Structure formats: structure tokens, C-alpha cells
Amino acid sequence: MKLVFLDRQTLAPEISLRTPGFPHQWQSYNATAPDQVVERLQDADIVLINKVCLNAEVLIQLPRLKLVALAATGSDNVDLDACRQAGIAVCNIRDYSKNSVPEHALSLIMALNRNLHAYRSSIIQGRWQQSGQFCYFDYPVRDLAGQTLGLIGYGTIARDVEKLALALGMKVIVAARKGQTPREGRVSFEQLLKDADVISLHCPLNESTRHLIAEQEFKLMKDDAILINVGRGGLVDETALLWALEQQQIGGAGFDVVTAEPPAADNPLMRALAYPNFILTPHIAWASRNAMQRLADQLIDNVEAFVAGKPQQRLV
């Protein structure tokens, strides 16, 4: 078996990847450009990837490939239908960041409600000295207790965010899918946008969720509502978000993801950084050392299980 890891640098250098427990050849690349993929996988039986794209055009040129082992939960960079047609198995990573991502989401929620970023920046600019007293009130500070958290998507991560929010005294509501009548325990998508003080996105990115939040949705939100996205960048129309911040249509936003990563300098989210009520982090919600090591261990577990004829975490 030949195993090729195409983008090893997507895991921190200190994270250990144990040696698979079967005879094999191992080839690892820090990064792989699109025009290098086919060449590097010509004689590979198993490919390990995080963000490298494998589309139908690439996969059809890799007749020896048997397994795509994703070093991530999301699979939008792999053509799953093409894998099915080619008889290529695909497995992904699950539940490895059930602490890291919810804690990051909560950190963004707390930072925006307390306006930590805005106050830190104003102190650097000398505002405290200018105030002439022991404190100043340039930005609102709100308690989380009593606020309503609206969850869009209700998988493992969202449920763990819910637990943290409930522990802080928040009320939690969960949206039905957009355009669907809510079943018991859910509220309509539109009602959640109107009622929630904080809205947190936890759904996969697909054609039905792309630009799930756009200008019309921002208009439904409270003018002090906070939008959190630690899911996928394409869930939100980024131009519409910039508009919402410019027009003070919402109270703020905290994002860990962008449609194109890394973002271009003129990306709307990069421009939004001019606003004190917007926080952008570089897709690191998942990346606690604990979570990354669990991911690395599960990645090799998945490969070993496949080779042993007992595949797990299968998407295809």
C-alpha cells in the first residue's frame, strides 16, 4: 500500500501522526497545488487530504486509488458522486472538536457581548486617558444571561454550544430548515432570525445552504443581534454582511471562516475588520492541540480500519 498525505501543513508541526500498523510506503507533502495532484497520486492506493480538492476530472486519472481519507469533517472539496462511480471509498473525521469549536463560538459570543475587542483597541488609542475618569462607556456591555441563542443546524457541535449557553443562563431556540414548517421543538427559520439575540451557524455547506444568510435575512434580525459563523464561509453572503455592519443593521458578528481561504485583501470580511464589532479569526476554531491530536489519531484509525476490511466513518 502506498499512502500519500497531500497537505500535511494543515496540521500543526507538533501534532504526531503515528505510523500505520501495516506494510506500506508513506509520502508526505506540506502542500500540493491543483496541477500537482494527479502526478503525486499516480501510484497511490490511499490519499490523505484536508483541503486539497479532488474533483471528477482528477479522480478519473487515478485508477489505482482506493481510499480518500479526509483529515477533516467537511467533504465539500471531494466529489463524492465521482468517488462512488469510481469505487473509491471516502471517510472523514467526526466529533474530534466537540470541545474546541463550541468553546471558540462561545468566546466570540462573549467577546462581542462585552465589546472586548472595541475596548482593547480604544485603550491602545489613548481613550482611557482622555476619559479623565476610572472608566468610560463608549461601547455597550451586555450579560449573556437572559439572552436568546438561536441555533441554525443542530448537530454535535451545536448541541455542545447549547450546553455551554444554558450553563450561562441563556435561552436556546433551534431553527427548522429554511422554508419548512417547524416540527415540535423547533421554530421557523424566519422566527429565529427575529427572536434571537445571538445567531450561531452550524450547518453544512451545500446548494441549499449557500448564502443562507443574505441581505433579506439581516433585515429580519434585531438591530443589536450578533451573528456567529464557525461553520462554513459560504453560509453567509459576505457582501451582505459588510452592508449590515455598515448600516448598523445588526449588533456585530464573529466569523472563523471565509468563502475563500485565505481571503483576498479586498474580501468583504477583510474590509469589515474596520468595524469594532466584527471579529475574524483564521479558521482556527477546531485547532486546539487536543482536538488536532484527536483528529490525527482518528485519521490513522480510519486508514487502518479500511485496510483491515472494517471501514469506519464512511461517506462513500
C-alpha angles and dihedrals in degrees: 000000000000117000122194124190106199101189110025092157089072084079119061115259092243092059111103122226107197120219112262112250098238135069109283150137116242126205121177130187125187091219137354127207119218092253091054099054101086094044093050093048100043094111099023123124095185129026124197115202141162108183105354110119121238110188131173093267091057097041095053088061093056106070093160095056114112106167139028107200109195117210088206142049097242117080103184090115091064126069098230094184091055089050091052091051092048094046092243116148120223127198131177141193121266138193094354094124099041089127102032101052097043090048090050092049090050091048090056091046092051095043092052095044091051092038090228094160093049094049093046091052092047092051090053087053092054098254095137092058090046092053092067094211142073094274143000136212108219094135130036119254117205134188117233093216108101095017122121118240115202117203120202104194120022110212129126095295094048092049091053091049086052092055092052092046093049090050088058093051099259124144113234128210127179126213126231114227114286111275095014129113108249118248123214112304094025135089125211117273092245093047091053091053090053098044106037124096089193124028119196124190119217106154130114121258114250137131092284094051101038108119089001086159113048137142095297091052092049089054090059094054127092112265090242096042120128122220120208124192119182092144119071130333096228092062088083130051097236094202089054091050091053089050091050091053093045092050093042087238089146135025097242147304139233118201132180095176138057130193092243116031122234090028122228116250091253095049110131091241091055088052090047089063087081087075118082092217095061124083124186124186124187101253093283102129089106096043109090108135089243092054095045092052091050088051092050092048093048091047091060090040089058093049093048092047091052093050090047090055093249102103119192138184088028123179092170 
